[in-house]
Amino acid sequence: MKAMILAAGRGERMHPLTLTKPKPLLCAAGKPLIEYCIENLVKAGLTEIVINLSHLGHLIQDYCQSGERWGAKIQYSEEGEIPLETAGGIAFALDRLGPEPFLVINADIICDYPLETLHQKSIDLAHLVMIRNPAHHPEGDFAISNGLLSHSGSEKLTFSGIGVYHPDLFAGIKPGPLKMRPILNQAIDQNRISGELFDGLWMDIGTPDRLREIDELLIKQGAG
């Protein structure tokens, strides 16, 4: 299975930190966020990695290079100055990801989810890892019913930014920016997306406050 790291966002909620440095290169416990992501993928046996680039993307490429020092093989999907959003960016990178299901993970999350469990995951169009709603996203995204995602349910959960996708999910997408939600909504309406709840360590590093929080936590744990 190949993996894709989403690293093309502008990180506007992180200003002024991201005016001169892309968010994936911001450090927690002395290590760039994207490095935690790469290390977790390699540890799980996911060594063929595609990283999409846009805002200050050349700095990410300069830092990660071929991925050899982590035991990875990294390719880059360069989107230009205007990011293509999640679905548009994945569709743009399909030729690098191949015909089989692939894992996609956000570059700006820190978690201890066991990515190796997704290697042989049997999926239809997608399988999403869900978490309990964090304080900054109390309304959640989707519910899980009989192993499938639904728009309604007794408990809405939040999408973690970790998912396995079949290339067919992106069939027919026209080139250009496109958010992920409309693509997911359509497939969920067809009962073609499965999901699971993860209750371990997970944090979306979307603001300076959350960057400071994860920095303190990782230093306390002796990471970095």
C-alpha positions in Angstrom: 0.0 0.0 0.0 1.2 3.5 -0.9 0.6 6.5 1.3 -0.1 10.2 0.7 0.7 13.0 3.1 -1.4 16.1 2.6 1.0 19.0 3.0 -0.2 21.7 0.6 -2.4 23.9 2.8 -1.6 27.5 3.6 -1.9 27.1 7.3 -3.6 30.5 7.7 -4.8 29.8 11.3 -1.1 29.5 12.2 -0.1 33.0 11.1 2.3 34.5 11.6 4.3 31.3 11.9 3.3 30.1 8.5 4.1 33.3 6.6 7.7 32.1 6.0 7.5 28.4 6.8 4.9 25.8 5.7 2.9 24.3 8.6 4.3 20.7 8.1 7.7 22.1 9.0 6.7 23.7 12.3 8.3 21.9 15.1 7.0 20.1 18.2 9.6 18.9 20.7 12.3 19.9 18.2 11.0 17.9 15.2 8.9 19.0 12.2 5.3 17.8 12.2 5.7 16.1 8.9 8.7 14.1 10.2 6.5 12.4 12.9 4.1 11.6 10.1 6.8 10.0 7.9 8.3 8.1 10.8 4.8 6.6 11.7 4.2 5.6 8.1 7.6 3.9 7.8 7.2 2.2 11.2 3.9 0.7 9.8 5.7 -0.5 6.7 4.3 2.2 4.4 7.5 3.3 2.7 6.2 4.5 -0.7 5.0 8.0 0.1 3.6 10.9 -2.0 3.6 14.4 -0.6 1.5 17.1 -2.2 3.0 20.6 -2.2 1.8 24.2 -2.7 2.4 27.0 -0.2 6.2 27.2 0.3 6.3 23.6 -0.9 10.0 23.8 -2.0 11.0 24.0 1.7 9.2 20.8 2.4 10.9 19.1 -0.5 14.3 20.5 0.5 13.8 19.1 4.0 12.4 15.7 3.1 14.2 15.1 -0.1 14.1 11.5 -1.3 13.0 10.2 2.1 16.1 7.9 2.2 17.1 8.8 5.7 13.9 7.5 7.1 13.9 4.4 4.9 11.2 5.9 2.7 10.8 6.6 -1.0 9.1 10.0 -1.4 7.6 11.4 -4.6 6.1 14.9 -4.8 2.9 16.2 -6.3 3.4 19.9 -7.0 0.1 21.7 -7.3 1.3 25.2 -7.9 0.5 28.4 -6.0 -3.2 27.6 -5.6 -3.7 24.5 -3.5 -6.2 22.0 -5.0 -7.9 21.2 -1.6 -8.1 17.6 -0.4 -10.1 15.8 -3.1 -8.6 17.9 -5.9 -5.1 17.2 -4.6 -5.6 13.5 -4.2 -7.1 13.3 -7.7 -4.1 15.2 -9.1 -1.8 12.7 -7.5 -3.6 9.5 -8.6 -1.0 8.6 -11.3 1.6 8.4 -8.5 -0.6 6.4 -6.1 -1.5 3.6 -8.5 -4.6 1.4 -9.0 -4.8 -0.1 -5.5 -6.3 1.5 -2.3 -4.0 3.9 -0.7 -3.7 5.6 2.7 -4.0 9.4 3.1 -3.0 11.3 6.2 -2.8 14.9 7.1 0.7 16.3 7.7 -0.5 18.3 10.7 -1.7 15.6 13.0 0.1 13.9 15.9 -1.3 10.5 16.8 -0.5 7.0 17.9 -3.0 5.3 15.7 -1.6 1.9 14.5 -1.4 2.6 10.8 -0.2 -1.0 10.1 -3.8 -2.2 10.7 -4.8 -0.4 7.5 -2.5 -2.5 5.3 -5.0 -5.2 4.5 -8.2 -3.3 5.3 -11.0 -4.5 3.1 -12.7 -1.4 1.7 -15.4 -0.4 -0.8 -14.7 3.2 -1.8 -13.1 4.3 1.5 -12.5 3.6 5.2 -12.1 6.5 7.6 -10.7 6.6 11.1 -12.9 8.7 13.3 -12.3 10.2 16.8 -14.5 11.6 19.5 -15.2 15.3 18.9 -12.4 17.6 20.0 -13.3 20.9 21.7 -12.7 22.9 18.4 -15.1 20.7 16.5 -17.9 19.8 18.8 -20.6 19.1 16.2 -18.6 16.2 14.6 -18.8 15.0 11.0 -20.4 11.6 10.6 -21.8 8.7 12.7 -20.9 5.0 12.5 -23.8 2.6 12.0 -23.0 -1.1 11.5 -19.5 -0.3 10.5 -20.6 2.2 7.8 -20.5 6.0 8.0 -23.8 7.8 8.0 -25.0 11.4 8.1 -27.1 10.9 11.2 -26.9 8.8 14.3 -26.9 8.8 18.1 -23.3 10.0 18.2 -21.5 12.2 15.6 -17.8 11.7 15.4 -15.0 13.7 13.9 -12.9 12.6 10.9 -9.3 12.2 12.1 -7.6 13.0 8.8 -6.6 9.3 8.4 -8.3 7.3 5.7 -7.9 4.6 3.1 -9.3 5.4 -0.3 -9.9 3.4 -3.5 -9.0 5.4 -6.7 -12.5 4.8 -7.9 -13.8 7.3 -5.3 -12.1 10.1 -7.4 -13.2 8.8 -10.8 -14.4 11.6 -13.1 -13.1 14.5 -10.9 -12.2 17.4 -13.2 -8.9 19.1 -12.6 -8.9 22.0 -10.1 -9.6 22.7 -6.5 -12.2 20.5 -4.8 -13.0 19.8 -1.2 -13.4 16.3 0.2 -16.8 16.7 1.8 -19.0 16.5 -1.3 -17.1 13.4 -2.5 -17.6 11.7 0.9 -21.2 12.7 1.2 -22.1 11.1 -2.1 -20.4 7.9 -1.3 -21.9 7.8 2.2 -25.3 8.2 0.7 -24.6 5.0 -1.3 -23.4 3.2 1.9 -19.9 2.7 0.4 -17.7 4.2 3.2 -16.8 2.2 6.3 -15.4 3.7 9.5 -13.9 2.9 12.9 -13.5 4.8 16.2 -10.0 5.5 17.5 -9.7 6.5 21.2 -5.9 7.0 21.5 -3.7 10.0 21.2 -4.7 12.4 18.4 -4.3 16.1 18.0 -4.9 18.3 15.0 -2.1 21.0 15.1 -4.2 23.7 13.6 -3.4 26.7 15.8 -0.4 28.1 17.7 -2.0 27.2 21.0 -2.4 23.5 19.9 1.2 23.5 18.7 2.4 24.7 22.1 0.2 22.0 23.7 1.6 19.2 21.7 5.1 20.5 22.1 4.8 20.4 25.9 3.2 17.0 25.8 5.9 15.4 23.6 8.7 17.0 25.6 7.1 15.5 28.8 6.9 12.1 27.1 10.6 12.4 25.9 9.7 12.5 22.2 11.5 14.4 19.5 
